[in-house]
Amino acid sequence: MKKKTEKIKYSNEIINAKVIKDFLPRPEDLVLKEDNVKVTLTLSKKSVDFFKHEAKKLDTPYQLMIRSLLDKYAESFG
């Protein structure tokens, strides 16, 4: 292997840089632990078909979409 013989030339240029606050969460904050309760619920075929269709486009489980919708509803009125 050939070694580089060229030296790095440094200058006293002003660099436009700023330090930003660490915005990444701690690893333990990434573990979402929620108290969940399993329920049996009868929904209309129309509603389930809608969520299945939308979930397929987003590559996510339709049950998660329904749960998220109910959580948002409860948060806004709770």
Gaussian input, Z-matrix of N, CA and C with variables (Angstrom, degrees):
# hf/3-21g

backbone

0 1
 N
 C     1     B1
 C     2     B2     1     A1
 N     3     B3     2     A2     1     D1
 C     4     B4     3     A3     2     D2
 C     5     B5     4     A4     3     D3
 N     6     B6     5     A5     4     D4
 C     7     B7     6     A6     5     D5
 C     8     B8     7     A7     6     D6
 N     9     B9     8     A8     7     D7
 C    10    B10     9     A9     8     D8
 C    11    B11    10    A10     9     D9
 N    12    B12    11    A11    10    D10
 C    13    B13    12    A12    11    D11
 C    14    B14    13    A13    12    D12
 N    15    B15    14    A14    13    D13
 C    16    B16    15    A15    14    D14
 C    17    B17    16    A16    15    D15
 N    18    B18    17    A17    16    D16
 C    19    B19    18    A18    17    D17
 C    20    B20    19    A19    18    D18
 N    21    B21    20    A20    19    D19
 C    22    B22    21    A21    20    D20
 C    23    B23    22    A22    21    D21
 N    24    B24    23    A23    22    D22
 C    25    B25    24    A24    23    D23
 C    26    B26    25    A25    24    D24
 N    27    B27    26    A26    25    D25
 C    28    B28    27    A27    26    D26
 C    29    B29    28    A28    27    D27
 N    30    B30    29    A29    28    D28
 C    31    B31    30    A30    29    D29
 C    32    B32    31    A31    30    D30
 N    33    B33    32    A32    31    D31
 C    34    B34    33    A33    32    D32
 C    35    B35    34    A34    33    D33
 N    36    B36    35    A35    34    D34
 C    37    B37    36    A36    35    D35
 C    38    B38    37    A37    36    D36
 N    39    B39    38    A38    37    D37
 C    40    B40    39    A39    38    D38
 C    41    B41    40    A40    39    D39
 N    42    B42    41    A41    40    D40
 C    43    B43    42    A42    41    D41
 C    44    B44    43    A43    42    D42
 N    45    B45    44    A44    43    D43
 C    46    B46    45    A45    44    D44
 C    47    B47    46    A46    45    D45
 N    48    B48    47    A47    46    D46
 C    49    B49    48    A48    47    D47
 C    50    B50    49    A49    48    D48
 N    51    B51    50    A50    49    D49
 C    52    B52    51    A51    50    D50
 C    53    B53    52    A52    51    D51
 N    54    B54    53    A53    52    D52
 C    55    B55    54    A54    53    D53
 C    56    B56    55    A55    54    D54
 N    57    B57    56    A56    55    D55
 C    58    B58    57    A57    56    D56
 C    59    B59    58    A58    57    D57
 N    60    B60    59    A59    58    D58
 C    61    B61    60    A60    59    D59
 C    62    B62    61    A61    60    D60
 N    63    B63    62    A62    61    D61
 C    64    B64    63    A63    62    D62
 C    65    B65    64    A64    63    D63
 N    66    B66    65    A65    64    D64
 C    67    B67    66    A66    65    D65
 C    68    B68    67    A67    66    D66
 N    69    B69    68    A68    67    D67
 C    70    B70    69    A69    68    D68
 C    71    B71    70    A70    69    D69
 N    72    B72    71    A71    70    D70
 C    73    B73    72    A72    71    D71
 C    74    B74    73    A73    72    D72
 N    75    B75    74    A74    73    D73
 C    76    B76    75    A75    74    D74
 C    77    B77    76    A76    75    D75
 N    78    B78    77    A77    76    D76
 C    79    B79    78    A78    77    D77
 C    80    B80    79    A79    78    D78
 N    81    B81    80    A80    79    D79
 C    82    B82    81    A81    80    D80
 C    83    B83    82    A82    81    D81
 N    84    B84    83    A83    82    D82
 C    85    B85    84    A84    83    D83
 C    86    B86    85    A85    84    D84
 N    87    B87    86    A86    85    D85
 C    88    B88    87    A87    86    D86
 C    89    B89    88    A88    87    D87
 N    90    B90    89    A89    88    D88
 C    91    B91    90    A90    89    D89
 C    92    B92    91    A91    90    D90
 N    93    B93    92    A92    91    D91
 C    94    B94    93    A93    92    D92
 C    95    B95    94    A94    93    D93
 N    96    B96    95    A95    94    D94
 C    97    B97    96    A96    95    D95
 C    98    B98    97    A97    96    D96
 N    99    B99    98    A98    97    D97
 C   100   B100    99    A99    98    D98
 C   101   B101   100   A100    99    D99
 N   102   B102   101   A101   100   D100
 C   103   B103   102   A102   101   D101
 C   104   B104   103   A103   102   D102
 N   105   B105   104   A104   103   D103
 C   106   B106   105   A105   104   D104
 C   107   B107   106   A106   105   D105
 N   108   B108   107   A107   106   D106
 C   109   B109   108   A108   107   D107
 C   110   B110   109   A109   108   D108
 N   111   B111   110   A110   109   D109
 C   112   B112   111   A111   110   D110
 C   113   B113   112   A112   111   D111
 N   114   B114   113   A113   112   D112
 C   115   B115   114   A114   113   D113
 C   116   B116   115   A115   114   D114
 N   117   B117   116   A116   115   D115
 C   118   B118   117   A117   116   D116
 C   119   B119   118   A118   117   D117
 N   120   B120   119   A119   118   D118
 C   121   B121   120   A120   119   D119
 C   122   B122   121   A121   120   D120
 N   123   B123   122   A122   121   D121
 C   124   B124   123   A123   122   D122
 C   125   B125   124   A124   123   D123
 N   126   B126   125   A125   124   D124
 C   127   B127   126   A126   125   D125
 C   128   B128   127   A127   126   D126
 N   129   B129   128   A128   127   D127
 C   130   B130   129   A129   128   D128
 C   131   B131   130   A130   129   D129
 N   132   B132   131   A131   130   D130
 C   133   B133   132   A132   131   D131
 C   134   B134   133   A133   132   D132
 N   135   B135   134   A134   133   D133
 C   136   B136   135   A135   134   D134
 C   137   B137   136   A136   135   D135
 N   138   B138   137   A137   136   D136
 C   139   B139   138   A138   137   D137
 C   140   B140   139   A139   138   D138
 N   141   B141   140   A140   139   D139
 C   142   B142   141   A141   140   D140
 C   143   B143   142   A142   141   D141
 N   144   B144   143   A143   142   D142
 C   145   B145   144   A144   143   D143
 C   146   B146   145   A145   144   D144
 N   147   B147   146   A146   145   D145
 C   148   B148   147   A147   146   D146
 C   149   B149   148   A148   147   D147
 N   150   B150   149   A149   148   D148
 C   151   B151   150   A150   149   D149
 C   152   B152   151   A151   150   D150
 N   153   B153   152   A152   151   D151
 C   154   B154   153   A153   152   D152
 C   155   B155   154   A154   153   D153
 N   156   B156   155   A155   154   D154
 C   157   B157   156   A156   155   D155
 C   158   B158   157   A157   156   D156
 N   159   B159   158   A158   157   D157
 C   160   B160   159   A159   158   D158
 C   161   B161   160   A160   159   D159
 N   162   B162   161   A161   160   D160
 C   163   B163   162   A162   161   D161
 C   164   B164   163   A163   162   D162
 N   165   B165   164   A164   163   D163
 C   166   B166   165   A165   164   D164
 C   167   B167   166   A166   165   D165
 N   168   B168   167   A167   166   D166
 C   169   B169   168   A168   167   D167
 C   170   B170   169   A169   168   D168
 N   171   B171   170   A170   169   D169
 C   172   B172   171   A171   170   D170
 C   173   B173   172   A172   171   D171
 N   174   B174   173   A173   172   D172
 C   175   B175   174   A174   173   D173
 C   176   B176   175   A175   174   D174
 N   177   B177   176   A176   175   D175
 C   178   B178   177   A177   176   D176
 C   179   B179   178   A178   177   D177
 N   180   B180   179   A179   178   D178
 C   181   B181   180   A180   179   D179
 C   182   B182   181   A181   180   D180
 N   183   B183   182   A182   181   D181
 C   184   B184   183   A183   182   D182
 C   185   B185   184   A184   183   D183
 N   186   B186   185   A185   184   D184
 C   187   B187   186   A186   185   D185
 C   188   B188   187   A187   186   D186
 N   189   B189   188   A188   187   D187
 C   190   B190   189   A189   188   D188
 C   191   B191   190   A190   189   D189
 N   192   B192   191   A191   190   D190
 C   193   B193   192   A192   191   D191
 C   194   B194   193   A193   192   D192
 N   195   B195   194   A194   193   D193
 C   196   B196   195   A195   194   D194
 C   197   B197   196   A196   195   D195
 N   198   B198   197   A197   196   D196
 C   199   B199   198   A198   197   D197
 C   200   B200   199   A199   198   D198
 N   201   B201   200   A200   199   D199
 C   202   B202   201   A201   200   D200
 C   203   B203   202   A202   201   D201
 N   204   B204   203   A203   202   D202
 C   205   B205   204   A204   203   D203
 C   206   B206   205   A205   204   D204
 N   207   B207   206   A206   205   D205
 C   208   B208   207   A207   206   D206
 C   209   B209   208   A208   207   D207
 N   210   B210   209   A209   208   D208
 C   211   B211   210   A210   209   D209
 C   212   B212   211   A211   210   D210
 N   213   B213   212   A212   211   D211
 C   214   B214   213   A213   212   D212
 C   215   B215   214   A214   213   D213
 N   216   B216   215   A215   214   D214
 C   217   B217   216   A216   215   D215
 C   218   B218   217   A217   216   D216
 N   219   B219   218   A218   217   D217
 C   220   B220   219   A219   218   D218
 C   221   B221   220   A220   219   D219
 N   222   B222   221   A221   220   D220
 C   223   B223   222   A222   221   D221
 C   224   B224   223   A223   222   D222
 N   225   B225   224   A224   223   D223
 C   226   B226   225   A225   224   D224
 C   227   B227   226   A226   225   D225
 N   228   B228   227   A227   226   D226
 C   229   B229   228   A228   227   D227
 C   230   B230   229   A229   228   D228
 N   231   B231   230   A230   229   D229
 C   232   B232   231   A231   230   D230
 C   233   B233   232   A232   231   D231

   B1=1.4451
   B2=1.5149
   B3=1.3049
   B4=1.4517
   B5=1.5237
   B6=1.3224
   B7=1.4533
   B8=1.5142
   B9=1.3107
   B10=1.4603
   B11=1.5219
   B12=1.2833
   B13=1.4635
   B14=1.5190
   B15=1.3242
   B16=1.4591
   B17=1.5204
   B18=1.3257
   B19=1.4601
   B20=1.5235
   B21=1.3102
   B22=1.4583
   B23=1.5228
   B24=1.3152
   B25=1.4610
   B26=1.5241
   B27=1.3193
   B28=1.4573
   B29=1.5203
   B30=1.3238
   B31=1.4556
   B32=1.5197
   B33=1.2880
   B34=1.4604
   B35=1.5242
   B36=1.3179
   B37=1.4589
   B38=1.5221
   B39=1.3204
   B40=1.4710
   B41=1.5258
   B42=1.3101
   B43=1.4653
   B44=1.5241
   B45=1.3241
   B46=1.4608
   B47=1.5176
   B48=1.3148
   B49=1.4564
   B50=1.5186
   B51=1.3166
   B52=1.4551
   B53=1.5181
   B54=1.3075
   B55=1.4571
   B56=1.5236
   B57=1.3245
   B58=1.4636
   B59=1.5189
   B60=1.3118
   B61=1.4511
   B62=1.5309
   B63=1.3126
   B64=1.4562
   B65=1.5258
   B66=1.3144
   B67=1.4577
   B68=1.5285
   B69=1.3091
   B70=1.4619
   B71=1.5296
   B72=1.3199
   B73=1.4650
   B74=1.5285
   B75=1.3192
   B76=1.4628
   B77=1.5279
   B78=1.3368
   B79=1.4739
   B80=1.5209
   B81=1.3326
   B82=1.4688
   B83=1.5221
   B84=1.3438
   B85=1.4628
   B86=1.5284
   B87=1.3067
   B88=1.4603
   B89=1.5204
   B90=1.3090
   B91=1.4635
   B92=1.5168
   B93=1.3045
   B94=1.4593
   B95=1.5221
   B96=1.3039
   B97=1.4560
   B98=1.5219
   B99=1.2852
   B100=1.4528
   B101=1.5174
   B102=1.2987
   B103=1.4528
   B104=1.5172
   B105=1.2988
   B106=1.4654
   B107=1.5177
   B108=1.2970
   B109=1.4502
   B110=1.5143
   B111=1.3048
   B112=1.4548
   B113=1.5320
   B114=1.3298
   B115=1.4666
   B116=1.5294
   B117=1.2988
   B118=1.4562
   B119=1.5231
   B120=1.3129
   B121=1.4527
   B122=1.5220
   B123=1.3002
   B124=1.4545
   B125=1.5199
   B126=1.3210
   B127=1.4613
   B128=1.5137
   B129=1.3142
   B130=1.4621
   B131=1.5262
   B132=1.3134
   B133=1.4581
   B134=1.5225
   B135=1.3306
   B136=1.4622
   B137=1.5391
   B138=1.3265
   B139=1.4693
   B140=1.5214
   B141=1.3124
   B142=1.4684
   B143=1.5221
   B144=1.3173
   B145=1.4723
   B146=1.5270
   B147=1.3396
   B148=1.4589
   B149=1.5272
   B150=1.3383
   B151=1.4597
   B152=1.5253
   B153=1.3027
   B154=1.4677
   B155=1.5285
   B156=1.3141
   B157=1.4682
   B158=1.5330
   B159=1.3237
   B160=1.4680
   B161=1.5301
   B162=1.3151
   B163=1.4645
   B164=1.5231
   B165=1.3168
   B166=1.4658
   B167=1.5308
   B168=1.3306
   B169=1.4675
   B170=1.5286
   B171=1.3262
   B172=1.4658
   B173=1.5313
   B174=1.3177
   B175=1.4630
   B176=1.5412
   B177=1.3153
   B178=1.4641
   B179=1.5251
   B180=1.3156
   B181=1.4690
   B182=1.5378
   B183=1.3181
   B184=1.4623
   B185=1.5299
   B186=1.3404
   B187=1.4608
   B188=1.5306
   B189=1.3361
   B190=1.4582
   B191=1.5256
   B192=1.3198
   B193=1.4645
   B194=1.5244
   B195=1.3178
   B196=1.4635
   B197=1.5264
   B198=1.3366
   B199=1.4660
   B200=1.5286
   B201=1.3380
   B202=1.4658
   B203=1.5229
   B204=1.3177
   B205=1.4608
   B206=1.5310
   B207=1.3283
   B208=1.4650
   B209=1.5276
   B210=1.3394
   B211=1.4590
   B212=1.5270
   B213=1.3342
   B214=1.4737
   B215=1.5295
   B216=1.3119
   B217=1.4708
   B218=1.5270
   B219=1.3404
   B220=1.4558
   B221=1.5276
   B222=1.3208
   B223=1.4698
   B224=1.5274
   B225=1.3112
   B226=1.4675
   B227=1.5255
   B228=1.3268
   B229=1.4521
   B230=1.5313
   B231=1.3487
   B232=1.4785
   B233=1.4893
   A1=110.40
   A2=114.14
   A3=120.57
   A4=109.99
   A5=118.08
   A6=121.77
   A7=109.73
   A8=115.72
   A9=119.76
   A10=108.19
   A11=115.91
   A12=119.46
   A13=111.72
   A14=116.67
   A15=119.43
   A16=110.10
   A17=115.49
   A18=119.81
   A19=109.59
   A20=114.59
   A21=120.23
   A22=108.12
   A23=115.40
   A24=120.21
   A25=108.07
   A26=116.20
   A27=121.97
   A28=109.37
   A29=115.84
   A30=120.26
   A31=108.69
   A32=116.99
   A33=121.84
   A34=111.16
   A35=116.39
   A36=120.18
   A37=110.83
   A38=114.76
   A39=120.08
   A40=107.39
   A41=114.39
   A42=120.19
   A43=108.26
   A44=116.77
   A45=120.77
   A46=108.70
   A47=116.11
   A48=121.46
   A49=108.53
   A50=115.04
   A51=118.54
   A52=108.87
   A53=114.88
   A54=120.94
   A55=107.16
   A56=115.36
   A57=118.87
   A58=109.22
   A59=114.77
   A60=121.06
   A61=108.67
   A62=116.02
   A63=120.79
   A64=108.26
   A65=117.23
   A66=121.11
   A67=112.57
   A68=117.12
   A69=119.62
   A70=110.39
   A71=117.32
   A72=119.53
   A73=111.23
   A74=115.08
   A75=119.46
   A76=108.00
   A77=118.31
   A78=119.98
   A79=113.07
   A80=117.33
   A81=118.95
   A82=112.44
   A83=116.57
   A84=119.74
   A85=112.06
   A86=117.16
   A87=121.01
   A88=112.13
   A89=116.60
   A90=120.75
   A91=107.94
   A92=115.42
   A93=120.17
   A94=109.53
   A95=115.30
   A96=119.82
   A97=107.81
   A98=115.54
   A99=120.54
   A100=108.48
   A101=114.58
   A102=118.45
   A103=106.88
   A104=116.35
   A105=121.21
   A106=109.50
   A107=115.31
   A108=122.53
   A109=107.39
   A110=115.85
   A111=119.90
   A112=108.28
   A113=115.92
   A114=121.11
   A115=109.42
   A116=114.24
   A117=120.01
   A118=105.83
   A119=115.62
   A120=120.68
   A121=108.49
   A122=116.37
   A123=120.88
   A124=108.11
   A125=115.76
   A126=122.11
   A127=109.50
   A128=115.94
   A129=118.83
   A130=109.65
   A131=115.97
   A132=121.41
   A133=110.25
   A134=115.45
   A135=120.99
   A136=110.63
   A137=117.00
   A138=120.85
   A139=111.67
   A140=116.38
   A141=119.71
   A142=110.49
   A143=117.14
   A144=120.36
   A145=111.22
   A146=115.71
   A147=119.97
   A148=110.61
   A149=116.27
   A150=119.65
   A151=111.84
   A152=117.88
   A153=120.21
   A154=110.46
   A155=116.40
   A156=121.01
   A157=110.74
   A158=116.38
   A159=120.54
   A160=111.28
   A161=117.07
   A162=121.27
   A163=111.19
   A164=115.85
   A165=119.37
   A166=110.38
   A167=117.15
   A168=120.78
   A169=110.94
   A170=116.09
   A171=120.97
   A172=112.82
   A173=116.13
   A174=122.47
   A175=110.88
   A176=115.37
   A177=121.82
   A178=108.47
   A179=118.08
   A180=119.79
   A181=111.37
   A182=116.23
   A183=119.47
   A184=111.25
   A185=116.79
   A186=119.61
   A187=110.57
   A188=116.59
   A189=120.94
   A190=110.67
   A191=116.98
   A192=120.44
   A193=110.53
   A194=117.16
   A195=120.72
   A196=109.91
   A197=116.61
   A198=120.39
   A199=110.73
   A200=117.19
   A201=121.29
   A202=111.30
   A203=116.64
   A204=120.81
   A205=110.84
   A206=116.57
   A207=120.32
   A208=111.23
   A209=117.81
   A210=121.33
   A211=110.91
   A212=117.09
   A213=121.08
   A214=110.86
   A215=116.25
   A216=120.62
   A217=109.97
   A218=116.06
   A219=120.56
   A220=111.30
   A221=117.89
   A222=121.79
   A223=110.84
   A224=116.63
   A225=119.01
   A226=112.72
   A227=117.72
   A228=120.31
   A229=113.38
   A230=115.58
   A231=119.34
   A232=114.77
   D1=142.90
   D2=179.26
   D3=-89.04
   D4=135.37
   D5=177.95
   D6=-90.26
   D7=145.89
   D8=175.89
   D9=-77.26
   D10=132.42
   D11=179.00
   D12=-108.27
   D13=-9.29
   D14=179.13
   D15=-73.30
   D16=133.34
   D17=178.30
   D18=-88.74
   D19=150.27
   D20=177.31
   D21=-77.26
   D22=133.36
   D23=178.51
   D24=-102.22
   D25=121.23
   D26=179.91
   D27=-98.32
   D28=151.55
   D29=176.77
   D30=-131.48
   D31=170.90
   D32=179.51
   D33=-100.79
   D34=39.73
   D35=-179.78
   D36=-67.94
   D37=148.18
   D38=174.38
   D39=-82.63
   D40=130.56
   D41=-179.69
   D42=-106.62
   D43=127.33
   D44=175.99
   D45=-82.99
   D46=90.32
   D47=-179.63
   D48=-138.51
   D49=152.05
   D50=175.50
   D51=-140.36
   D52=151.06
   D53=178.81
   D54=-84.39
   D55=131.17
   D56=177.90
   D57=-108.30
   D58=149.12
   D59=179.10
   D60=-65.03
   D61=142.13
   D62=177.87
   D63=-63.34
   D64=117.05
   D65=-175.75
   D66=-105.16
   D67=-1.76
   D68=-178.12
   D69=-79.83
   D70=138.89
   D71=179.31
   D72=-73.44
   D73=157.73
   D74=175.16
   D75=-68.17
   D76=151.94
   D77=-179.80
   D78=-54.79
   D79=-38.42
   D80=-179.14
   D81=-68.87
   D82=-19.66
   D83=176.68
   D84=-80.25
   D85=-11.01
   D86=179.75
   D87=-84.23
   D88=-14.79
   D89=179.96
   D90=-86.88
   D91=105.67
   D92=-178.13
   D93=-86.61
   D94=110.50
   D95=178.04
   D96=-112.37
   D97=115.23
   D98=177.87
   D99=-120.61
   D100=148.22
   D101=172.40
   D102=-79.08
   D103=116.96
   D104=-179.96
   D105=-112.60
   D106=148.71
   D107=177.27
   D108=-124.83
   D109=127.20
   D110=179.65
   D111=-81.99
   D112=129.97
   D113=179.43
   D114=-130.00
   D115=157.57
   D116=171.75
   D117=-105.36
   D118=127.98
   D119=-173.82
   D120=-139.54
   D121=132.62
   D122=176.38
   D123=-99.85
   D124=121.18
   D125=179.93
   D126=-114.67
   D127=160.84
   D128=177.42
   D129=-70.61
   D130=149.09
   D131=178.79
   D132=-59.08
   D133=-38.10
   D134=-179.50
   D135=-59.64
   D136=-44.71
   D137=179.93
   D138=-66.07
   D139=-46.01
   D140=-179.17
   D141=-63.84
   D142=-42.40
   D143=178.07
   D144=-60.28
   D145=-40.35
   D146=178.47
   D147=-60.32
   D148=-51.40
   D149=-177.83
   D150=-65.50
   D151=-37.64
   D152=177.58
   D153=-63.23
   D154=-42.33
   D155=-179.92
   D156=-63.85
   D157=-48.21
   D158=-179.36
   D159=-66.47
   D160=-39.73
   D161=-179.69
   D162=-64.95
   D163=-37.63
   D164=178.90
   D165=-63.02
   D166=-40.71
   D167=178.94
   D168=-63.65
   D169=-32.64
   D170=-176.54
   D171=-97.71
   D172=1.25
   D173=179.79
   D174=53.53
   D175=53.86
   D176=179.56
   D177=-142.19
   D178=156.30
   D179=178.29
   D180=-67.66
   D181=137.59
   D182=-178.42
   D183=-67.90
   D184=-29.93
   D185=178.73
   D186=-63.51
   D187=-37.11
   D188=178.42
   D189=-64.48
   D190=-38.47
   D191=177.88
   D192=-64.18
   D193=-43.25
   D194=179.84
   D195=-65.22
   D196=-43.93
   D197=179.18
   D198=-61.29
   D199=-42.90
   D200=179.20
   D201=-63.41
   D202=-40.86
   D203=178.14
   D204=-61.80
   D205=-45.54
   D206=179.24
   D207=-65.22
   D208=-38.89
   D209=177.76
   D210=-62.01
   D211=-44.77
   D212=179.60
   D213=-64.04
   D214=-40.32
   D215=177.77
   D216=-61.82
   D217=-47.34
   D218=-179.01
   D219=-63.92
   D220=-38.58
   D221=178.79
   D222=-64.10
   D223=-40.11
   D224=-175.84
   D225=-74.16
   D226=-25.10
   D227=-178.92
   D228=-112.88
   D229=-2.06
   D230=-176.38
   D231=-90.72

